[in-house]
């Protein structure tokens, strides 16, 4: 559970403009999931 919270916090930081150590392709995927698909990292849903 702590790992999930850390992951959500990392995504939220990216959304607020903090640079991530993750590859750009991962960050772009997060942004696409949130922006295009309206997914909320804090509310997990089934695929």
PDB file of N, H, CA, C and O in Angstrom:
ATOM      1  N   UNK A   1       0.818  -1.199   0.000  1.00  0.00           N
ATOM      2  CA  UNK A   1       0.000   0.000   0.000  1.00  0.00           C
ATOM      3  C   UNK A   1       0.862   1.264   0.000  1.00  0.00           C
ATOM      4  O   UNK A   1       0.534   2.243  -0.671  1.00  0.00           O
ATOM      5  N   UNK A   2       1.952   1.242   0.744  1.00  0.00           N
ATOM      6  H   UNK A   2       2.219   0.447   1.288  1.00  0.00           H
ATOM      7  CA  UNK A   2       2.827   2.416   0.774  1.00  0.00           C
ATOM      8  C   UNK A   2       3.408   2.685  -0.609  1.00  0.00           C
ATOM      9  O   UNK A   2       3.580   3.840  -0.999  1.00  0.00           O
ATOM     10  N   UNK A   3       3.712   1.618  -1.353  1.00  0.00           N
ATOM     11  H   UNK A   3       3.573   0.679  -1.036  1.00  0.00           H
ATOM     12  CA  UNK A   3       4.232   1.783  -2.703  1.00  0.00           C
ATOM     13  C   UNK A   3       3.239   2.468  -3.620  1.00  0.00           C
ATOM     14  O   UNK A   3       3.620   3.280  -4.463  1.00  0.00           O
ATOM     15  N   UNK A   4       1.958   2.140  -3.457  1.00  0.00           N
ATOM     16  H   UNK A   4       1.648   1.480  -2.772  1.00  0.00           H
ATOM     17  CA  UNK A   4       0.918   2.793  -4.260  1.00  0.00           C
ATOM     18  C   UNK A   4       0.838   4.278  -3.935  1.00  0.00           C
ATOM     19  O   UNK A   4       0.729   5.110  -4.835  1.00  0.00           O
ATOM     20  N   UNK A   5       0.892   4.605  -2.659  1.00  0.00           N
ATOM     21  H   UNK A   5       0.981   3.929  -1.928  1.00  0.00           H
ATOM     22  CA  UNK A   5       0.819   6.025  -2.255  1.00  0.00           C
ATOM     23  C   UNK A   5       1.995   6.817  -2.807  1.00  0.00           C
ATOM     24  O   UNK A   5       1.832   7.949  -3.261  1.00  0.00           O
ATOM     25  N   UNK A   6       3.187   6.214  -2.765  1.00  0.00           N
ATOM     26  H   UNK A   6       3.319   5.294  -2.397  1.00  0.00           H
ATOM     27  CA  UNK A   6       4.370   6.885  -3.313  1.00  0.00           C
ATOM     28  C   UNK A   6       4.228   7.094  -4.816  1.00  0.00           C
ATOM     29  O   UNK A   6       4.623   8.133  -5.345  1.00  0.00           O
ATOM     30  N   UNK A   7       3.668   6.111  -5.496  1.00  0.00           N
ATOM     31  H   UNK A   7       3.347   5.266  -5.066  1.00  0.00           H
ATOM     32  CA  UNK A   7       3.473   6.213  -6.945  1.00  0.00           C
ATOM     33  C   UNK A   7       2.469   7.326  -7.270  1.00  0.00           C
ATOM     34  O   UNK A   7       2.699   8.128  -8.176  1.00  0.00           O
ATOM     35  N   UNK A   8       1.375   7.372  -6.539  1.00  0.00           N
ATOM     36  H   UNK A   8       1.188   6.721  -5.803  1.00  0.00           H
ATOM     37  CA  UNK A   8       0.373   8.422  -6.740  1.00  0.00           C
ATOM     38  C   UNK A   8       0.988   9.785  -6.483  1.00  0.00           C
ATOM     39  O   UNK A   8       0.758  10.724  -7.245  1.00  0.00           O
ATOM     40  N   UNK A   9       1.775   9.904  -5.411  1.00  0.00           N
ATOM     41  H   UNK A   9       1.962   9.141  -4.792  1.00  0.00           H
ATOM     42  CA  UNK A   9       2.425  11.178  -5.100  1.00  0.00           C
ATOM     43  C   UNK A   9       3.372  11.597  -6.226  1.00  0.00           C
ATOM     44  O   UNK A   9       3.438  12.775  -6.578  1.00  0.00           O
ATOM     45  N   UNK A  10       4.100  10.637  -6.787  1.00  0.00           N
ATOM     46  H   UNK A  10       4.047   9.680  -6.501  1.00  0.00           H
ATOM     47  CA  UNK A  10       5.008  10.946  -7.895  1.00  0.00           C
ATOM     48  C   UNK A  10       4.241  11.464  -9.111  1.00  0.00           C
ATOM     49  O   UNK A  10       4.668  12.430  -9.743  1.00  0.00           O
ATOM     50  N   UNK A  11       3.124  10.835  -9.441  1.00  0.00           N
ATOM     51  H   UNK A  11       2.778  10.050  -8.927  1.00  0.00           H
ATOM     52  CA  UNK A  11       2.309  11.290 -10.562  1.00  0.00           C
ATOM     53  C   UNK A  11       1.765  12.691 -10.279  1.00  0.00           C
ATOM     54  O   UNK A  11       1.785  13.550 -11.161  1.00  0.00           O
ATOM     55  N   UNK A  12       1.287  12.928  -9.074  1.00  0.00           N
ATOM     56  H   UNK A  12       1.271  12.231  -8.357  1.00  0.00           H
ATOM     57  CA  UNK A  12       0.766  14.253  -8.718  1.00  0.00           C
ATOM     58  C   UNK A  12       1.858  15.317  -8.811  1.00  0.00           C
ATOM     59  O   UNK A  12       1.589  16.442  -9.232  1.00  0.00           O
ATOM     60  N   UNK A  13       3.081  14.974  -8.425  1.00  0.00           N
ATOM     61  H   UNK A  13       3.299  14.060  -8.083  1.00  0.00           H
ATOM     62  CA  UNK A  13       4.195  15.918  -8.547  1.00  0.00           C
ATOM     63  C   UNK A  13       4.457  16.261 -10.009  1.00  0.00           C
ATOM     64  O   UNK A  13       4.681  17.423 -10.350  1.00  0.00           O
ATOM     65  N   UNK A  14       4.430  15.246 -10.872  1.00  0.00           N
ATOM     66  H   UNK A  14       4.248  14.302 -10.595  1.00  0.00           H
ATOM     67  CA  UNK A  14       4.625  15.478 -12.305  1.00  0.00           C
ATOM     68  C   UNK A  14       3.543  16.421 -12.828  1.00  0.00           C
ATOM     69  O   UNK A  14       3.832  17.316 -13.621  1.00  0.00           O
ATOM     70  N   UNK A  15       2.298  16.226 -12.388  1.00  0.00           N
ATOM     71  H   UNK A  15       2.063  15.498 -11.743  1.00  0.00           H
ATOM     72  CA  UNK A  15       1.199  17.078 -12.818  1.00  0.00           C
ATOM     73  C   UNK A  15       1.394  18.523 -12.380  1.00  0.00           C
ATOM     74  O   UNK A  15       0.929  19.449 -13.045  1.00  0.00           O
ATOM     75  N   UNK A  16       2.080  18.711 -11.264  1.00  0.00           N
ATOM     76  H   UNK A  16       2.458  17.959 -10.724  1.00  0.00           H
ATOM     77  CA  UNK A  16       2.297  20.073 -10.773  1.00  0.00           C
ATOM     78  C   UNK A  16       3.578  20.695 -11.333  1.00  0.00           C
ATOM     79  O   UNK A  16       3.940  21.815 -10.972  1.00  0.00           O
ATOM     80  N   UNK A  17       4.265  19.955 -12.224  1.00  0.00           N
ATOM     81  H   UNK A  17       3.971  19.045 -12.517  1.00  0.00           H
ATOM     82  CA  UNK A  17       5.422  20.519 -12.899  1.00  0.00           C
ATOM     83  C   UNK A  17       6.771  20.052 -12.398  1.00  0.00           C
ATOM     84  O   UNK A  17       7.798  20.497 -12.909  1.00  0.00           O
ATOM     85  N   UNK A  18       6.800  19.173 -11.418  1.00  0.00           N
ATOM     86  H   UNK A  18       5.965  18.811 -11.003  1.00  0.00           H
ATOM     87  CA  UNK A  18       8.067  18.646 -10.908  1.00  0.00           C
ATOM     88  C   UNK A  18       8.631  17.660 -11.920  1.00  0.00           C
ATOM     89  O   UNK A  18       7.906  16.808 -12.434  1.00  0.00           O
ATOM     90  N   UNK A  19       9.903  17.773 -12.202  1.00  0.00           N
ATOM     91  H   UNK A  19      10.492  18.466 -11.785  1.00  0.00           H
ATOM     92  CA  UNK A  19      10.578  16.882 -13.151  1.00  0.00           C
ATOM     93  C   UNK A  19      10.764  15.512 -12.517  1.00  0.00           C
ATOM     94  O   UNK A  19      11.193  15.415 -11.367  1.00  0.00           O
ATOM     95  N   UNK A  20      10.452  14.469 -13.244  1.00  0.00           N
ATOM     96  H   UNK A  20      10.104  14.548 -14.178  1.00  0.00           H
ATOM     97  CA  UNK A  20      10.567  13.101 -12.767  1.00  0.00           C
ATOM     98  C   UNK A  20      11.844  12.463 -13.297  1.00  0.00           C
ATOM     99  O   UNK A  20      12.341  12.828 -14.363  1.00  0.00           O
ATOM    100  N   UNK A  21      12.360  11.515 -12.546  1.00  0.00           N
ATOM    101  H   UNK A  21      11.956  11.219 -11.681  1.00  0.00           H
ATOM    102  CA  UNK A  21      13.523  10.758 -12.998  1.00  0.00           C
ATOM    103  C   UNK A  21      13.110   9.642 -13.965  1.00  0.00           C
ATOM    104  O   UNK A  21      13.957   8.962 -14.544  1.00  0.00           O
ATOM    105  N   UNK A  22      11.800   9.469 -14.128  1.00  0.00           N
ATOM    106  H   UNK A  22      11.111  10.021 -13.658  1.00  0.00           H
ATOM    107  CA  UNK A  22      11.288   8.434 -15.042  1.00  0.00           C
ATOM    108  C   UNK A  22      11.572   8.829 -16.491  1.00  0.00           C
ATOM    109  O   UNK A  22      11.762  10.005 -16.800  1.00  0.00           O
ATOM    110  N   UNK A  23      11.596   7.842 -17.362  1.00  0.00           N
ATOM    111  H   UNK A  23      11.442   6.886 -17.111  1.00  0.00           H
ATOM    112  CA  UNK A  23      11.753   8.114 -18.794  1.00  0.00           C
ATOM    113  C   UNK A  23      10.601   8.988 -19.270  1.00  0.00           C
ATOM    114  O   UNK A  23       9.484   8.887 -18.763  1.00  0.00           O
ATOM    115  N   UNK A  24      10.877   9.838 -20.238  1.00  0.00           N
ATOM    116  H   UNK A  24      11.785   9.920 -20.650  1.00  0.00           H
ATOM    117  CA  UNK A  24       9.849  10.734 -20.777  1.00  0.00           C
ATOM    118  C   UNK A  24       8.640   9.974 -21.304  1.00  0.00           C
ATOM    119  O   UNK A  24       7.515  10.461 -21.192  1.00  0.00           O
ATOM    120  N   UNK A  25       8.845   8.800 -21.872  1.00  0.00           N
ATOM    121  H   UNK A  25       9.759   8.405 -21.963  1.00  0.00           H
ATOM    122  CA  UNK A  25       7.729   8.038 -22.417  1.00  0.00           C
ATOM    123  C   UNK A  25       6.749   7.630 -21.301  1.00  0.00           C
ATOM    124  O   UNK A  25       5.542   7.561 -21.532  1.00  0.00           O
ATOM    125  N   UNK A  26       7.265   7.363 -20.109  1.00  0.00           N
ATOM    126  H   UNK A  26       8.245   7.418 -19.921  1.00  0.00           H
ATOM    127  CA  UNK A  26       6.411   7.016 -18.967  1.00  0.00           C
ATOM    128  C   UNK A  26       5.618   8.241 -18.522  1.00  0.00           C
ATOM    129  O   UNK A  26       4.411   8.163 -18.291  1.00  0.00           O
ATOM    130  N   UNK A  27       6.304   9.361 -18.407  1.00  0.00           N
ATOM    131  H   UNK A  27       7.284   9.424 -18.595  1.00  0.00           H
ATOM    132  CA  UNK A  27       5.637  10.601 -17.992  1.00  0.00           C
ATOM    133  C   UNK A  27       4.558  10.986 -19.001  1.00  0.00           C
ATOM    134  O   UNK A  27       3.461  11.385 -18.612  1.00  0.00           O
ATOM    135  N   UNK A  28       4.862  10.870 -20.291  1.00  0.00           N
ATOM    136  H   UNK A  28       5.754  10.546 -20.607  1.00  0.00           H
ATOM    137  CA  UNK A  28       3.869  11.181 -21.321  1.00  0.00           C
ATOM    138  C   UNK A  28       2.661  10.252 -21.219  1.00  0.00           C
ATOM    139  O   UNK A  28       1.528  10.677 -21.444  1.00  0.00           O
ATOM    140  N   UNK A  29       2.897   9.002 -20.885  1.00  0.00           N
ATOM    141  H   UNK A  29       3.817   8.656 -20.702  1.00  0.00           H
ATOM    142  CA  UNK A  29       1.802   8.052 -20.701  1.00  0.00           C
ATOM    143  C   UNK A  29       0.921   8.468 -19.533  1.00  0.00           C
ATOM    144  O   UNK A  29      -0.305   8.425 -19.640  1.00  0.00           O
ATOM    145  N   UNK A  30       1.523   8.869 -18.423  1.00  0.00           N
ATOM    146  H   UNK A  30       2.519   8.903 -18.337  1.00  0.00           H
ATOM    147  CA  UNK A  30       0.747   9.341 -17.268  1.00  0.00           C
ATOM    148  C   UNK A  30      -0.113  10.532 -17.663  1.00  0.00           C
ATOM    149  O   UNK A  30      -1.304  10.582 -17.357  1.00  0.00           O
ATOM    150  N   UNK A  31       0.506  11.490 -18.345  1.00  0.00           N
ATOM    151  H   UNK A  31       1.473  11.449 -18.594  1.00  0.00           H
ATOM    152  CA  UNK A  31      -0.229  12.698 -18.736  1.00  0.00           C
ATOM    153  C   UNK A  31      -1.375  12.367 -19.687  1.00  0.00           C
ATOM    154  O   UNK A  31      -2.453  12.955 -19.594  1.00  0.00           O
ATOM    155  N   UNK A  32      -1.143  11.430 -20.599  1.00  0.00           N
ATOM    156  H   UNK A  32      -0.267  10.953 -20.675  1.00  0.00           H
ATOM    157  CA  UNK A  32      -2.189  11.007 -21.532  1.00  0.00           C
ATOM    158  C   UNK A  32      -3.327  10.297 -20.780  1.00  0.00           C
ATOM    159  O   UNK A  32      -4.501  10.537 -21.062  1.00  0.00           O
ATOM    160  N   UNK A  33      -2.986   9.447 -19.846  1.00  0.00           N
ATOM    161  H   UNK A  33      -2.032   9.253 -19.616  1.00  0.00           H
ATOM    162  CA  UNK A  33      -4.010   8.727 -19.076  1.00  0.00           C
ATOM    163  C   UNK A  33      -4.897   9.697 -18.301  1.00  0.00           C
ATOM    164  O   UNK A  33      -6.109   9.504 -18.205  1.00  0.00           O
ATOM    165  N   UNK A  34      -4.289  10.729 -17.758  1.00  0.00           N
ATOM    166  H   UNK A  34      -3.305  10.886 -17.836  1.00  0.00           H
ATOM    167  CA  UNK A  34      -5.047  11.701 -16.970  1.00  0.00           C
ATOM    168  C   UNK A  34      -5.789  12.679 -17.873  1.00  0.00           C
ATOM    169  O   UNK A  34      -6.975  12.941 -17.670  1.00  0.00           O
ATOM    170  N   UNK A  35      -5.093  13.215 -18.868  1.00  0.00           N
ATOM    171  H   UNK A  35      -4.130  13.002 -19.033  1.00  0.00           H
ATOM    172  CA  UNK A  35      -5.695  14.234 -19.717  1.00  0.00           C
ATOM    173  C   UNK A  35      -6.698  13.698 -20.726  1.00  0.00           C
ATOM    174  O   UNK A  35      -7.811  14.212 -20.836  1.00  0.00           O
ATOM    175  N   UNK A  36      -6.309  12.683 -21.450  1.00  0.00           N
ATOM    176  H   UNK A  36      -5.405  12.266 -21.361  1.00  0.00           H
ATOM    177  CA  UNK A  36      -7.150  12.151 -22.517  1.00  0.00           C
ATOM    178  C   UNK A  36      -8.205  11.182 -22.009  1.00  0.00           C
ATOM    179  O   UNK A  36      -9.363  11.230 -22.425  1.00  0.00           O
ATOM    180  N   UNK A  37      -7.797  10.311 -21.112  1.00  0.00           N
ATOM    181  H   UNK A  37      -6.857  10.271 -20.774  1.00  0.00           H
ATOM    182  CA  UNK A  37      -8.688   9.241 -20.668  1.00  0.00           C
ATOM    183  C   UNK A  37      -9.378   9.546 -19.345  1.00  0.00           C
ATOM    184  O   UNK A  37     -10.179   8.745 -18.860  1.00  0.00           O
ATOM    185  N   UNK A  38      -9.067  10.714 -18.753  1.00  0.00           N
ATOM    186  H   UNK A  38      -8.417  11.364 -19.146  1.00  0.00           H
ATOM    187  CA  UNK A  38      -9.705  11.172 -17.516  1.00  0.00           C
ATOM    188  C   UNK A  38      -9.549  10.188 -16.353  1.00  0.00           C
ATOM    189  O   UNK A  38     -10.446  10.060 -15.520  1.00  0.00           O
ATOM    190  N   UNK A  39      -8.407   9.495 -16.300  1.00  0.00           N
ATOM    191  H   UNK A  39      -7.678   9.600 -16.977  1.00  0.00           H
ATOM    192  CA  UNK A  39      -8.149   8.584 -15.193  1.00  0.00           C
ATOM    193  C   UNK A  39      -7.622   9.368 -14.000  1.00  0.00           C
ATOM    194  O   UNK A  39      -6.921  10.366 -14.169  1.00  0.00           O
ATOM    195  N   UNK A  40      -7.952   8.926 -12.816  1.00  0.00           N
ATOM    196  H   UNK A  40      -8.521   8.116 -12.678  1.00  0.00           H
ATOM    197  CA  UNK A  40      -7.509   9.559 -11.579  1.00  0.00           C
ATOM    198  C   UNK A  40      -6.557   8.592 -10.883  1.00  0.00           C
ATOM    199  O   UNK A  40      -6.975   7.503 -10.491  1.00  0.00           O
ATOM    200  N   UNK A  41      -5.276   8.966 -10.718  1.00  0.00           N
ATOM    201  H   UNK A  41      -4.937   9.851 -11.036  1.00  0.00           H
ATOM    202  CA  UNK A  41      -4.312   8.040 -10.118  1.00  0.00           C
ATOM    203  C   UNK A  41      -4.676   7.646  -8.680  1.00  0.00           C
ATOM    204  O   UNK A  41      -4.222   6.611  -8.192  1.00  0.00           O
ATOM    205  N   UNK A  42      -5.471   8.444  -8.014  1.00  0.00           N
ATOM    206  H   UNK A  42      -5.840   9.285  -8.409  1.00  0.00           H
ATOM    207  CA  UNK A  42      -5.856   8.145  -6.636  1.00  0.00           C
ATOM    208  C   UNK A  42      -7.084   7.224  -6.558  1.00  0.00           C
ATOM    209  O   UNK A  42      -7.449   6.766  -5.476  1.00  0.00           O
ATOM    210  N   UNK A  43      -7.717   6.956  -7.708  1.00  0.00           N
ATOM    211  H   UNK A  43      -7.420   7.328  -8.588  1.00  0.00           H
ATOM    212  CA  UNK A  43      -8.905   6.100  -7.730  1.00  0.00           C
ATOM    213  C   UNK A  43      -8.693   4.958  -8.718  1.00  0.00           C
ATOM    214  O   UNK A  43      -9.049   5.072  -9.891  1.00  0.00           O
ATOM    215  N   UNK A  44      -8.112   3.863  -8.244  1.00  0.00           N
ATOM    216  H   UNK A  44      -7.822   3.771  -7.291  1.00  0.00           H
ATOM    217  CA  UNK A  44      -7.857   2.734  -9.154  1.00  0.00           C
ATOM    218  C   UNK A  44      -9.154   2.139  -9.700  1.00  0.00           C
ATOM    219  O   UNK A  44     -10.147   2.002  -8.986  1.00  0.00           O
ATOM    220  N   UNK A  45      -9.114   1.794 -10.974  1.00  0.00           N
ATOM    221  H   UNK A  45      -8.307   1.905 -11.554  1.00  0.00           H
ATOM    222  CA  UNK A  45     -10.253   1.153 -11.621  1.00  0.00           C
ATOM    223  C   UNK A  45      -9.745  -0.047 -12.398  1.00  0.00           C
ATOM    224  O   UNK A  45      -8.561  -0.135 -12.724  1.00  0.00           O
ATOM    225  N   UNK A  46     -10.636  -0.957 -12.687  1.00  0.00           N
ATOM    226  H   UNK A  46     -11.598  -0.886 -12.422  1.00  0.00           H
ATOM    227  CA  UNK A  46     -10.247  -2.114 -13.473  1.00  0.00           C
ATOM    228  C   UNK A  46     -10.027  -1.716 -14.921  1.00  0.00           C
ATOM    229  O   UNK A  46     -10.624  -0.762 -15.420  1.00  0.00           O
ATOM    230  N   UNK A  47      -9.162  -2.461 -15.582  1.00  0.00           N
ATOM    231  H   UNK A  47      -8.677  -3.236 -15.177  1.00  0.00           H
ATOM    232  CA  UNK A  47      -8.897  -2.183 -16.994  1.00  0.00           C
ATOM    233  C   UNK A  47     -10.099  -2.518 -17.835  1.00  0.00           C
ATOM    234  O   UNK A  47     -10.066  -2.350 -19.054  1.00  0.00           O
TER     235      UNK A  47
END
